[in-house]
């Protein structure tokens, strides 16, 4: 191995003593010709690691259950050849448009009743069963595909928790909140009962009146 490359990637050093220099890299928005120039400039700047895959879900899974790693393998190869290590992300912060078409109920519902629409990131209800299932599928597919690849040295789980939206007020989330209340504060959330000491103005007498706090 070239000595300069070995030094840059932390090879032959004591584990835990390397501070990497890098950033998120989102090649999916550019043509392959640009990737090669990107990698050349990274080498010139002394980059040692990049996060990859954060916004890649739509390209990695263009249709439900159909995966395409062609472009991904190419960029991974370019980075590895340059001695740049990869922190592989799950792309779970930004599901593809097809997911929202199939599961409109998974869109995040704001406290004021507004629904977040696809086109940004972090706009799924965190309690949506469909979202959880889709996240598990894409994550398993990606990490199974790269298993054993020495260029993938870290895993990056999700991205920017709670940004731009985090609190969902849909009925699925409301039910999860009520279950959490019952477990956390050890009171019944059965219809017709309310926590002892609670102010009637702040709660209702039925479990369905307990809601996620929002603007008042």
Secondary structure, 3 states (H helix, E strand, C coil): CCHHHHHHHCCCCCCCCCCCCEEEECHHHCCHHHHHHHHHHHHHHCCCEEEECCCCHHHHCCECCECCCHHHHHHHHHHHHCCCEEEEECCCCCCCHHHHHHCHHHECECCCCCECCCCCCCCECCCCHHHHHHHHHHHHHHHHHCCCCCCEEEEECCCCCCCCCCCCCCHHHHHHHHHHHHHHHCCCCCCCCCCCCCCCCCCCCCHHHCCCCCCC
